[in-house]
Structure formats: C-alpha cells, structure tokens
Amino acid sequence: MEQYLIAIQNANPNFLWKNKSGVAFGDWLAAEGRTSQVLIATAYWAYDATLMKQMAHALARTDEERKFADLFEKIKAAFDREYVHADGLVGAIPPSSASSAAAVYTNCRRERTLYCGLTLFMMCKRNNEIDRRAFLRLAGVGFGVAALGGGTDSVAEETRGKPATVFGAEPILRVETDANHACITALSWDTEGGNKAQTNLLRVNSPIVLRVRVGGKWNASGEFQTRREEVGDSEILYVFSVATDAEIHWTIHPSPNHLTMVVSGLGRGIRDVEAVEMLFPFDPQITPTTILPQTWCEEGCGKLPAVISSPDFGQILLEDQSHRGLNARLEGSRDKHSVDLVLELPGIGTSEAYTLTFTPVRLPPPEGLADEAVWSQVRRGWFNTWQPSSRWGDQGRPFSAPAGILSNNVISDPVSFALPFYADQALWTPEIAPGISVMDQVRRSIDWWLDYRTEPTGEVIGYWNYRHFLDANPGILISAWDYVEATGDRVWLRDRIGRLEFLSAFLEQRDVDGDGMVEATQSGNDNTLIEPARSCCWWDALNCGHKDGYSNAMIYRAWRCLAEIEGQLGPCPAADTLHPTG
C-alpha cells in the first residue's frame, strides 16, 4: 500500500492526480454534467493518505504516520488551490453535487459535513447494540465536524462574516405567466437564495396548463379563448369558457417566496366538465424533479400534501388545506426526457374550488446537530439523495419503474443494493416537512422489492433483470432496520419478518464451504466481467466476486440488523443465530 502511494506521488509531483490514474470511472451518474475525474481522483488520493496515517498510528509507526499526514496536507492544499472557491463551493460553477460530496467525504475540506462516515455506523455500539447517537458524535469527532455533539465553531475561516449569498438567504420562487393564454411559462426556485431560480424547471415550449375534459375530449387551457385580468398586487386571473355557461377561473398569486393558485368552476353548465387536471411538465435534463408525498395509493398516485424536490434547486411543499389527499400522478419517459406531475382536481364539475399553495421548505437538522450554520450548507445536498421514481417504461418489462420507488433518479432505475444509502440518511432526518416522512418512501420501496422483485429462491434482483448481486439482499435487510429504528413500526415488522428471514436464509445458503464467508456466483477472475455479466456487488463496474469483502461486510451488518429487529418481537431463536461471535 505504501508503494502504491509512492507511485502516485512520483507520477503527480504537483499533488493533483492527473497522471497514471488507471480506468477512471469518476461520477458516471451526474445529473448536472460531468464532474472532473481529476477532482475525484485527487480527493480519494487524500483519503488514501488519511487511511495510511491511521494504520501507521495503529501500528505505532510514528515516522510513517507523520509522512502520511504531511502527504495529506500537501494534497489538500493543492486541492484547495485548484478546486475550492472563496464561497466554499467546489469544482466547476455551478458545482456538481458529486464534486462537493467528494471533497467532504475524503476530508479535503476543513469543514467536514454530515456526508461523512456512514461506514462508521456499525462501529457505534452500546450494550453490544448499535447506538446511532454515538455515531453522530463519532462522525463529528473522528472526522472534524465540530458541529456534531460539540459547541465549537466549525465554519471555515474564509466564510465567516460574509453575506449569506449562497446558503441560508431567503428562498426565491419565480413564476412567469403568459399574456394571452391561460398558462404558466416559467416556474423555478432556489431555496437557499442563490441564482438557481434563473433557470426554468419546465421543458422548452411546455407551460403549466389546466387540462379539461368535456364530452370525453381533453383540451389544454392554452387552447381556449382567455380573458386575463390583473386583480391585485402581482395577482393574475385567467377566465376561459369550456362549455356552454361553464367557465373556469384560475388565479395565480406569486410572491418572491410563496405561490398560491386557486382553481374553480362557475356557471350552470359546469356540471358538463368531467375532469380537470393541472399539468407540470418538468425537464429532467435540467434537474430530476420528483415528489415525496404524504403517502402513495395502491394505484401509484401520490397523496397531497407532497414535497416537490428539484435537486440542487431545493424543495417546495405543495398542499391544499381544504382537500387533503388529492391525487398527484408522476409520469416519466426516459426516451422523451420528460417528467410530468399531474394534479387531479375532481370537484370542478361540482363547483368546488381548489386552493393550492407552494411554499419553500428546508430540511430540519438531525437531532444532536449543534451548529446549524454547517447544516445550512449541506441540507439541500442531503435532500438530493431521495429521488422517488416516476412511472416510466412498459410496466410488464424489467426495464421500467412504478411511481414512488427510491431510485437513482426520477426516470432511472430502482436498485436494491442502493436502497440502504437512502435509508441510512433517512434515519437521521425522517421528517422532511410537517406530516411527511421520507421513511414512508423507504417502507414503500422495501415492500416493492419484497413483493415484486424477490425470486422464489429468496434472491433479491439487483436491477432490471440482473441477478447474483451479493449485496442486494443485505440492502433490503439494512433498510428494514433503518425503517423500524426510525418509526418503531412493529406492526409492519411483524407482518414482514418472515419475508425478511427468507432473504437472510438465501444468504446463509450462499456460504458454500461453511467458513462464515458468503460466496458469490462470480469468480472475480480476470476477463470474466464481460457484457452482459455483472459484478457481484454495487461496484458493478469492477470485477468483484468469490468471497468479496465489501459484500460480506454488508452481509455482516445486515445480519446484525435483522437480529436486532427480530429481538424487538420477543424471544427469537433465529436472532441468536445471527449474532456474530467475533
């Protein structure tokens, strides 16, 4: 390992890992654009130096410890000069979430944030059980987040005393209406008061409209002859006739940080209106906008209130106080690069009025976080992790997704072995808005994998129709622990424990030689990772196999998690067998 770092340094004397980095995957899922591979490589070089320093310390090799500490500082200084801006942003402008996360996770920034250290989770135990509060303290002390569990000032020196031009300023909400047609041509926001709101979240030439069905035919509000009135300070009223003696009134009242829309029907002929919907045509190529509703119905509709989440722009709470439970459909297309949020307004034909409010929300800090100034800089990026899928693709084929499953993004794939990454973060910040818990998303996702994507053998599919991922089953078991730990929902646990144990039994059977290490079906040998073959774990671009260390670490954690939640249901012989002996 020491020779490895020496080789990197010899090839990169300026301490930026530009040369001889091998096959650099970098951030291949960046929604915002490509992240510098040199940035990511350099950050992980610094992380390697930190690990070597810690190992030298554990072995009482003082000289080597000092050498690796010095190497880290040199890499960090080069990283700061090359990539870190005065306002704390990292990489290109606008920065990608990956560039910021890489800097944070690998300790290339002094003000480490809550992105760090989920791998420390299993190290924090109390009475031989997991203590998540201890984890928060360890993450703070071990990795320099003084905000966690301590009262010291952890804000970087270069940001003290400066105006909150990027983080923590008043949210901005931008709305633009059409002068001649009943539609909204631009909608955007920036919940941290930056310049994100200048970018329209809607698709080009695709405004927000009302869709009206009369006589079995749908028409958009922009197609009707419309009267536009200015009825107050920045308030717009659209009036258009949809049938004989039947008008729809659509009031739009924006303010810099709030939006209210009222939709109602008037006239004796309004009963001829069979259905009304409001369509939000979001552009996932701008950012993968999705929703996190209070709950999902069995048919796949979200129920208001809901949080509209636009990664790197922020989150908006959508609600109608007088019509809680309104249906919201999320329909997407990977081929067309589209995401449509459709609100159903079923009572227009009976003269009901709907008052929709759009209010910026910010993720509350985790319990135990002392320095909220640090949290203000990471809360939006933290929220970006949770991206429920839209309903996209042919639902009868593996290359598709139903609505509301935690996924790579809103028109991307649900992935079983990625679910614990989302669930782990949800554990610390389950309530994302009043009455809305991201843990409902976690439970829905677990249930989907258990009910629809688990083979009769007990093997959980990885994604699409790809199998043989050793960390797929652990991903569901760990996420189940997260859900139960956060909610205390023993009713759900009692109903699902048999299915969870079925997943565990599959893993036990994969310990082919009985040595306690679970074997993959893949060998991991050279020249075996050839399309359509996949690796045995989340690192599916690397040729992992046999008794893969990462997968077995996940399995170890999964069995501990399962043993703990089994114990919550009372004495359980199966729980005793899952406790590790070492």
VMD Tcl script that draws the C-alpha trace (Angstrom):
set ca {
  {0.00 0.00 0.00}
  {2.88 2.34 0.78}
  {4.46 1.64 -2.61}
  {1.12 2.38 -4.25}
  {1.03 5.89 -2.78}
  {4.68 6.45 -3.66}
  {3.92 5.53 -7.28}
  {1.04 8.03 -7.40}
  {3.22 10.78 -5.95}
  {6.08 10.09 -8.35}
  {3.71 10.46 -11.28}
  {1.99 13.56 -9.84}
  {4.55 15.82 -8.13}
  {2.06 18.73 -8.06}
  {-0.26 16.61 -5.83}
  {-3.16 16.61 -8.30}
  {-3.79 13.06 -9.54}
  {-3.76 13.72 -13.28}
  {-1.35 11.01 -14.39}
  {-1.48 7.23 -14.21}
  {-4.89 7.03 -12.58}
  {-5.89 3.90 -14.48}
  {-9.50 3.46 -15.61}
  {-11.22 6.49 -14.05}
  {-14.96 6.00 -13.67}
  {-15.41 9.27 -11.80}
  {-19.02 10.33 -11.34}
  {-20.86 8.49 -14.10}
  {-24.35 9.32 -12.77}
  {-24.02 13.11 -12.62}
  {-27.35 14.74 -13.47}
  {-25.79 18.21 -13.67}
  {-22.98 17.34 -16.09}
  {-19.65 15.59 -15.91}
  {-17.61 16.03 -12.73}
  {-13.84 16.40 -13.12}
  {-12.23 12.97 -12.84}
  {-9.04 14.60 -11.59}
  {-11.03 16.25 -8.78}
  {-12.50 12.94 -7.67}
  {-9.18 11.07 -8.02}
  {-7.30 13.73 -6.04}
  {-9.91 13.67 -3.27}
  {-9.58 9.92 -2.94}
  {-5.79 10.11 -3.01}
  {-6.10 12.36 0.05}
  {-8.44 9.84 1.61}
  {-5.93 7.05 0.97}
  {-3.26 9.11 2.72}
  {-5.58 9.55 5.69}
  {-6.22 5.81 5.90}
  {-2.48 5.10 5.76}
  {-1.86 7.62 8.51}
  {-4.46 5.91 10.69}
  {-2.96 2.49 10.05}
  {0.52 3.78 10.86}
  {-0.82 5.20 14.10}
  {-2.46 1.87 14.99}
  {0.89 0.15 14.42}
  {2.79 2.80 16.44}
  {4.91 3.65 13.36}
  {5.42 7.32 14.19}
  {7.63 8.25 11.24}
  {5.21 6.81 8.72}
  {2.31 8.48 10.50}
  {3.98 11.88 10.13}
  {4.86 11.16 6.49}
  {1.29 10.34 5.53}
  {-0.08 13.28 7.50}
  {2.28 15.54 5.56}
  {1.22 13.93 2.27}
  {-2.42 14.55 3.09}
  {-1.80 18.22 3.85}
  {0.04 18.69 0.55}
  {-2.75 17.04 -1.43}
  {-5.35 19.05 0.45}
  {-3.52 22.32 -0.23}
  {-3.30 21.51 -3.94}
  {-6.99 20.53 -3.98}
  {-7.96 23.80 -2.30}
  {-5.94 25.88 -4.74}
  {-7.30 24.09 -7.78}
  {-10.94 23.46 -6.95}
  {-12.25 25.33 -3.88}
  {-13.74 28.78 -4.40}
  {-13.83 31.57 -1.86}
  {-17.51 30.95 -1.09}
  {-16.82 27.28 -0.27}
  {-18.19 25.79 -3.48}
  {-16.14 23.05 -5.04}
  {-15.29 22.40 -8.69}
  {-16.89 23.97 -11.73}
  {-19.53 26.69 -11.42}
  {-22.26 25.67 -10.93}
  {-20.74 22.81 -8.95}
  {-21.99 19.26 -9.17}
  {-23.18 17.52 -6.03}
  {-20.52 14.87 -6.63}
  {-17.67 17.39 -6.53}
  {-18.87 18.72 -3.18}
  {-19.52 15.24 -1.78}
  {-16.07 14.01 -2.84}
  {-14.39 16.92 -1.11}
  {-16.42 16.41 2.02}
  {-16.23 12.63 2.22}
  {-12.49 12.45 1.66}
  {-11.69 15.22 4.16}
  {-10.29 17.65 1.59}
  {-12.20 20.46 3.29}
  {-11.75 21.54 6.89}
  {-15.48 21.97 7.48}
  {-16.39 18.30 7.16}
  {-20.14 17.88 6.97}
  {-22.72 15.19 7.52}
  {-21.89 13.48 4.26}
  {-19.03 11.73 6.05}
  {-18.75 8.42 7.72}
  {-21.85 6.28 7.17}
  {-19.34 3.43 7.08}
  {-18.73 4.10 10.78}
  {-22.30 3.13 11.51}
  {-21.59 -0.36 12.78}
  {-18.69 0.84 14.96}
  {-21.02 2.67 17.34}
  {-22.40 0.20 19.85}
  {-23.90 0.37 23.29}
  {-24.54 -2.85 25.19}
  {-23.42 -4.65 22.03}
  {-26.11 -2.87 20.02}
  {-25.98 -0.02 17.53}
  {-26.09 3.48 19.07}
  {-26.94 5.99 16.39}
  {-26.37 8.95 18.73}
  {-22.85 7.70 19.36}
  {-22.41 7.53 15.61}
  {-23.24 11.22 15.31}
  {-20.65 12.04 17.94}
  {-18.04 9.78 16.38}
  {-18.69 11.23 12.94}
  {-18.18 14.68 14.44}
  {-15.06 14.00 16.48}
  {-13.36 11.47 14.24}
  {-13.80 13.46 11.06}
  {-13.77 17.03 12.25}
  {-17.41 18.04 12.18}
  {-17.27 20.06 15.35}
  {-20.94 20.86 14.91}
  {-21.87 17.30 15.81}
  {-22.13 16.97 19.54}
  {-19.85 19.90 20.29}
  {-20.16 23.63 20.57}
  {-17.04 24.74 18.72}
  {-17.23 26.93 15.66}
  {-16.81 24.70 12.62}
  {-17.48 27.28 9.90}
  {-14.46 27.76 7.65}
  {-12.39 30.87 8.34}
  {-12.80 32.17 4.79}
  {-16.63 32.19 5.04}
  {-17.01 33.94 8.42}
  {-18.70 37.31 8.38}
  {-19.71 37.14 4.72}
  {-23.26 37.72 3.50}
  {-25.32 34.58 3.01}
  {-25.37 34.86 -0.77}
  {-25.45 31.12 -1.41}
  {-26.63 29.34 1.72}
  {-29.19 30.48 4.24}
  {-30.60 33.52 2.40}
  {-34.32 33.95 1.86}
  {-35.76 31.43 -0.62}
  {-36.62 32.68 -4.10}
  {-39.62 31.45 -6.11}
  {-40.01 32.57 -9.74}
  {-43.27 32.42 -11.71}
  {-43.97 33.83 -15.18}
  {-47.41 33.82 -16.79}
  {-48.46 34.14 -20.43}
  {-50.01 37.43 -21.56}
  {-52.58 35.85 -23.89}
  {-53.12 32.23 -22.90}
  {-54.04 30.54 -19.64}
  {-50.67 29.01 -18.76}
  {-47.52 29.46 -16.69}
  {-44.45 29.66 -18.92}
  {-41.76 29.55 -16.26}
  {-41.52 28.06 -12.79}
  {-38.38 27.78 -10.71}
  {-36.96 28.32 -7.24}
  {-33.84 28.46 -5.14}
  {-34.50 27.58 -1.52}
  {-31.11 28.93 -0.44}
  {-31.48 32.32 -2.12}
  {-28.93 31.81 -4.90}
  {-29.27 32.16 -8.65}
  {-30.80 28.77 -9.45}
  {-34.24 30.33 -9.94}
  {-32.99 31.95 -13.15}
  {-33.22 28.52 -14.81}
  {-36.70 27.38 -15.79}
  {-37.56 23.92 -14.43}
  {-40.13 23.36 -17.20}
  {-39.46 21.83 -20.60}
  {-39.00 24.17 -23.56}
  {-42.33 25.28 -25.05}
  {-44.20 23.25 -22.43}
  {-46.02 25.52 -19.96}
  {-48.04 24.59 -16.91}
  {-51.67 24.26 -18.03}
  {-55.05 23.05 -16.87}
  {-56.36 20.09 -18.84}
  {-60.14 19.94 -19.11}
  {-62.27 17.01 -20.29}
  {-65.71 17.74 -21.71}
  {-67.67 15.22 -23.75}
  {-64.83 12.73 -23.49}
  {-62.33 15.11 -25.10}
  {-59.30 16.67 -23.38}
  {-58.19 20.24 -24.11}
  {-55.45 22.35 -22.54}
  {-56.26 25.73 -21.03}
  {-53.94 27.42 -23.51}
  {-56.26 26.34 -26.34}
  {-59.30 28.26 -25.04}
  {-60.05 31.91 -25.67}
  {-58.98 33.54 -22.45}
  {-59.57 36.76 -20.55}
  {-56.57 37.79 -18.41}
  {-57.06 40.23 -15.54}
  {-54.68 41.76 -13.04}
  {-56.74 41.66 -9.85}
  {-54.21 42.72 -7.25}
  {-50.57 43.13 -6.41}
  {-48.88 40.66 -8.81}
  {-52.09 38.56 -8.89}
  {-53.33 37.25 -12.24}
  {-56.78 35.85 -13.07}
  {-57.42 33.72 -16.15}
  {-61.05 33.18 -17.17}
  {-61.94 30.84 -20.03}
  {-65.13 29.17 -21.21}
  {-65.01 25.37 -21.59}
  {-68.68 24.69 -22.42}
  {-71.99 26.48 -22.67}
  {-72.42 28.56 -19.50}
  {-69.32 26.97 -17.96}
  {-66.23 28.98 -17.03}
  {-63.05 28.05 -15.25}
  {-61.32 30.69 -13.15}
  {-57.62 30.24 -12.48}
  {-55.99 32.72 -10.10}
  {-52.20 32.83 -9.80}
  {-50.72 34.86 -6.97}
  {-46.93 34.67 -6.76}
  {-44.63 36.38 -4.31}
  {-40.83 36.20 -4.02}
  {-41.04 33.17 -1.72}
  {-44.59 31.81 -1.99}
  {-47.16 30.87 -4.63}
  {-50.92 30.42 -4.33}
  {-53.17 29.18 -7.12}
  {-56.96 28.94 -6.94}
  {-58.96 26.94 -9.49}
  {-62.77 26.96 -9.58}
  {-65.67 26.42 -11.96}
  {-68.68 28.70 -12.45}
  {-71.94 28.57 -14.39}
  {-74.88 26.23 -14.75}
  {-73.07 24.22 -17.39}
  {-70.06 23.47 -15.19}
  {-71.53 20.05 -14.45}
  {-70.61 19.10 -18.03}
  {-66.94 19.25 -17.02}
  {-65.96 15.63 -16.49}
  {-62.41 16.10 -15.18}
  {-59.76 18.78 -14.63}
  {-56.04 18.26 -14.16}
  {-53.11 20.60 -13.64}
  {-50.01 19.56 -15.58}
  {-46.45 20.46 -14.56}
  {-44.10 19.44 -17.44}
  {-40.71 19.28 -15.73}
  {-37.44 18.86 -17.61}
  {-35.27 16.13 -16.04}
  {-32.33 17.32 -18.13}
  {-32.35 20.48 -16.02}
  {-32.69 18.54 -12.79}
  {-34.58 15.30 -11.96}
  {-37.61 16.85 -10.26}
  {-39.70 14.35 -8.29}
  {-42.22 14.27 -5.45}
  {-42.28 12.86 -1.93}
  {-45.95 12.78 -0.90}
  {-47.54 12.09 2.44}
  {-48.44 8.64 1.16}
  {-48.91 6.63 -2.03}
  {-52.10 4.83 -3.06}
  {-52.07 1.27 -4.37}
  {-52.64 2.52 -7.92}
  {-49.42 4.55 -7.78}
  {-50.77 8.05 -7.11}
  {-49.15 10.27 -4.53}
  {-51.46 11.88 -1.99}
  {-51.12 15.55 -1.06}
  {-49.53 17.20 0.79}
  {-46.31 16.48 -1.05}
  {-42.82 17.87 -1.32}
  {-41.73 18.69 -4.86}
  {-37.99 18.08 -4.86}
  {-35.74 19.57 -7.52}
  {-32.17 18.50 -6.71}
  {-29.80 21.46 -6.30}
  {-32.74 23.88 -6.63}
  {-34.49 22.86 -3.42}
  {-37.84 21.64 -2.18}
  {-41.37 23.07 -2.29}
  {-44.29 21.96 -0.13}
  {-47.45 21.55 -2.24}
  {-50.75 21.32 -0.40}
  {-54.44 22.19 -0.42}
  {-55.60 22.55 3.16}
  {-59.25 22.02 2.23}
  {-58.59 18.98 0.02}
  {-56.02 16.82 1.74}
  {-55.38 13.60 -0.12}
  {-55.62 14.97 -3.65}
  {-54.12 12.58 -6.20}
  {-50.80 13.51 -7.79}
  {-49.53 11.33 -10.64}
  {-45.85 11.27 -11.57}
  {-45.38 10.11 -15.16}
  {-41.99 9.95 -16.87}
  {-40.28 8.89 -20.07}
  {-36.59 8.11 -20.48}
  {-36.93 8.21 -24.27}
  {-38.61 11.63 -24.32}
  {-36.62 13.02 -21.36}
  {-39.80 14.12 -19.65}
  {-41.36 14.13 -16.18}
  {-44.98 15.20 -15.78}
  {-46.54 15.96 -12.40}
  {-50.32 15.78 -12.83}
  {-52.69 17.02 -10.09}
  {-56.25 15.73 -10.27}
  {-58.95 18.32 -9.40}
  {-62.05 16.13 -9.48}
  {-64.59 18.53 -7.97}
  {-64.52 21.37 -10.51}
  {-67.64 19.96 -12.16}
  {-69.49 20.25 -8.85}
  {-68.35 23.87 -8.31}
  {-65.64 23.07 -5.79}
  {-62.69 25.46 -5.52}
  {-59.12 24.30 -5.01}
  {-56.51 26.45 -3.28}
  {-53.02 25.14 -3.96}
  {-50.11 26.60 -2.04}
  {-46.42 26.24 -2.89}
  {-44.07 27.01 0.00}
  {-40.27 26.56 0.06}
  {-39.14 24.08 2.70}
  {-35.74 23.36 4.18}
  {-34.77 20.05 5.69}
  {-34.66 20.27 9.51}
  {-31.29 19.34 11.06}
  {-30.79 15.93 12.66}
  {-31.29 15.64 16.37}
  {-27.95 16.29 18.05}
  {-26.59 18.75 15.50}
  {-25.35 21.75 17.44}
  {-24.11 24.02 14.64}
  {-26.94 24.79 12.24}
  {-24.66 27.06 10.20}
  {-22.94 23.94 8.92}
  {-26.27 22.24 8.27}
  {-27.44 25.15 6.10}
  {-24.62 24.35 3.71}
  {-25.46 20.67 3.29}
  {-29.21 20.31 3.85}
  {-30.15 20.73 0.21}
  {-27.46 18.32 -0.98}
  {-28.52 15.87 1.74}
  {-32.09 16.01 0.44}
  {-30.91 15.32 -3.13}
  {-30.32 11.69 -2.11}
  {-34.05 10.87 -2.06}
  {-35.37 10.62 -5.60}
  {-38.54 8.52 -5.97}
  {-39.14 7.21 -9.45}
  {-41.89 8.32 -11.78}
  {-43.93 5.70 -13.57}
  {-41.84 5.11 -16.65}
  {-41.38 2.31 -19.18}
  {-43.51 -0.71 -20.02}
  {-44.65 -1.91 -16.60}
  {-44.66 -5.50 -17.83}
  {-40.93 -5.43 -18.57}
  {-37.92 -5.24 -16.20}
  {-36.60 -2.05 -17.81}
  {-39.18 0.17 -16.11}
  {-40.26 1.53 -12.74}
  {-43.54 2.16 -10.94}
  {-44.07 5.52 -9.30}
  {-42.68 6.18 -5.85}
  {-39.73 3.77 -5.51}
  {-36.46 5.28 -4.29}
  {-34.18 5.21 -7.33}
  {-31.08 6.65 -8.96}
  {-33.33 9.46 -10.15}
  {-36.90 10.13 -11.24}
  {-36.55 8.41 -14.65}
  {-33.83 5.97 -13.69}
  {-33.66 2.58 -12.06}
  {-34.68 1.34 -8.63}
  {-31.61 -0.54 -7.35}
  {-31.97 -2.91 -4.40}
  {-28.39 -2.63 -3.19}
  {-28.53 1.19 -3.28}
  {-31.60 1.38 -1.02}
  {-29.65 1.39 2.29}
  {-27.78 4.52 1.21}
  {-31.12 6.35 1.04}
  {-32.49 4.66 4.17}
  {-29.40 5.42 6.25}
  {-29.76 9.14 5.57}
  {-33.49 8.98 6.19}
  {-32.75 7.55 9.64}
  {-31.27 10.88 10.77}
  {-33.80 13.19 9.12}
  {-37.04 11.24 8.66}
  {-39.48 14.19 8.71}
  {-38.93 16.34 5.63}
  {-41.99 18.58 6.09}
  {-44.90 18.71 8.56}
  {-46.69 15.37 8.31}
  {-44.40 13.97 5.59}
  {-41.78 11.35 6.43}
  {-39.25 10.02 3.97}
  {-39.48 6.77 5.89}
  {-42.83 6.17 4.14}
  {-40.82 6.16 0.90}
  {-38.36 3.70 2.43}
  {-41.16 1.35 3.53}
  {-42.87 1.51 0.13}
  {-39.57 0.71 -1.57}
  {-38.83 -2.24 0.75}
  {-42.30 -3.66 0.19}
  {-41.90 -3.38 -3.59}
  {-38.62 -5.29 -3.54}
  {-40.04 -7.94 -1.21}
  {-43.30 -8.42 -3.12}
  {-42.32 -7.96 -6.75}
  {-38.55 -8.29 -7.14}
  {-37.65 -11.28 -4.98}
  {-37.16 -14.66 -6.62}
  {-38.77 -17.88 -5.30}
  {-35.27 -18.82 -4.07}
  {-35.14 -15.77 -1.80}
  {-32.71 -13.86 -4.01}
  {-33.47 -10.16 -4.49}
  {-32.91 -8.88 -8.03}
  {-30.29 -6.14 -8.31}
  {-31.92 -4.02 -11.02}
  {-33.75 -4.63 -14.30}
  {-33.49 -8.43 -14.54}
  {-29.87 -8.67 -13.33}
  {-29.28 -11.15 -10.53}
  {-26.37 -12.52 -8.48}
  {-25.63 -9.35 -6.50}
  {-24.50 -10.40 -3.03}
  {-25.40 -7.01 -1.54}
  {-28.98 -6.98 -2.90}
  {-30.47 -8.99 -0.02}
  {-28.46 -7.09 2.61}
  {-29.67 -3.82 1.09}
  {-33.28 -4.70 1.91}
  {-32.47 -6.07 5.38}
  {-30.47 -2.99 6.38}
  {-33.17 -0.67 5.05}
  {-35.78 -2.57 7.08}
  {-33.71 -1.96 10.21}
  {-33.47 1.76 9.35}
  {-37.24 1.94 8.92}
  {-38.08 0.15 12.17}
  {-35.41 2.08 14.11}
  {-36.82 5.42 12.92}
  {-40.54 4.63 13.24}
  {-40.91 1.85 15.80}
  {-43.44 0.27 13.42}
  {-43.68 -3.24 14.89}
  {-47.00 -3.89 13.14}
  {-45.23 -3.70 9.78}
  {-42.26 -5.63 11.15}
  {-44.43 -8.46 12.44}
  {-46.11 -8.69 9.04}
  {-42.83 -8.71 7.09}
  {-40.40 -10.56 9.36}
  {-40.97 -13.90 7.64}
  {-40.12 -12.42 4.28}
  {-37.02 -10.72 5.70}
  {-35.84 -14.00 7.22}
  {-36.40 -15.62 3.80}
  {-33.86 -13.16 2.36}
  {-31.43 -13.96 5.16}
  {-31.76 -17.70 4.57}
  {-30.73 -17.23 0.95}
  {-27.51 -15.56 2.10}
  {-26.80 -18.36 4.57}
  {-27.09 -20.91 1.78}
  {-24.54 -18.98 -0.26}
  {-21.86 -19.77 2.36}
  {-20.99 -22.79 0.29}
  {-17.99 -24.06 2.25}
  {-19.32 -23.12 5.69}
  {-16.44 -20.85 6.68}
  {-18.66 -17.86 7.51}
  {-17.83 -16.00 4.28}
  {-20.63 -15.82 1.74}
  {-19.58 -16.73 -1.80}
  {-20.66 -15.02 -4.99}
  {-21.54 -16.99 -8.08}
  {-18.99 -14.82 -9.93}
  {-15.32 -15.75 -9.62}
  {-13.98 -12.22 -9.93}
  {-11.18 -13.60 -12.09}
  {-9.57 -11.64 -14.91}
  {-11.55 -11.40 -18.17}
  {-14.81 -12.66 -16.66}
  {-16.61 -9.29 -16.39}
  {-17.85 -9.28 -19.98}
  {-21.24 -7.89 -21.05}
  {-23.90 -8.89 -20.12}
  {-22.17 -10.24 -16.99}
  {-22.17 -8.05 -13.88}
  {-20.08 -7.83 -10.77}
  {-21.35 -9.35 -7.51}
  {-21.99 -6.02 -5.76}
  {-22.80 -2.32 -6.01}
  {-19.37 -1.66 -7.54}
  {-20.68 -3.28 -10.69}
  {-18.10 -1.72 -12.97}
  {-15.36 -3.54 -11.05}
  {-14.76 -7.27 -11.30}
  {-15.79 -8.31 -7.80}
  {-16.58 -11.92 -6.94}
  {-15.89 -15.02 -4.83}
  {-15.74 -14.04 -1.12}
  {-15.99 -10.34 -1.87}
  {-15.02 -8.23 1.15}
  {-17.43 -5.36 0.57}
  {-20.38 -7.71 0.10}
  {-19.53 -9.70 3.21}
  {-19.22 -6.52 5.25}
  {-22.73 -5.57 4.11}
  {-23.98 -9.07 4.91}
  {-22.41 -8.88 8.39}
  {-24.22 -5.62 9.03}
  {-27.47 -6.97 7.57}
  {-27.45 -9.97 9.89}
  {-26.81 -7.75 12.90}
  {-29.68 -5.52 11.81}
  {-32.02 -8.46 11.32}
  {-31.08 -9.94 14.69}
  {-31.88 -6.67 16.42}
  {-35.30 -6.18 14.86}
  {-36.16 -9.84 15.43}
  {-35.39 -9.27 19.08}
  {-37.96 -6.47 19.17}
  {-40.68 -9.03 18.51}
  {-39.77 -11.07 21.58}
  {-37.57 -14.14 22.17}
  {-36.43 -15.43 18.81}
  {-34.06 -18.39 18.30}
  {-33.30 -17.15 14.79}
  {-31.99 -13.86 16.22}
  {-29.44 -15.72 18.34}
  {-28.01 -17.46 15.28}
  {-27.48 -14.13 13.53}
  {-25.34 -12.52 16.23}
  {-21.69 -12.73 15.16}
  {-19.28 -14.43 17.51}
  {-16.34 -12.14 16.80}
}
mol new
graphics top color blue
foreach p $ca { graphics top sphere $p radius 0.5 }
foreach p [lrange $ca 0 end-1] q [lrange $ca 1 end] { graphics top cylinder $p $q radius 0.2 }
display resetview
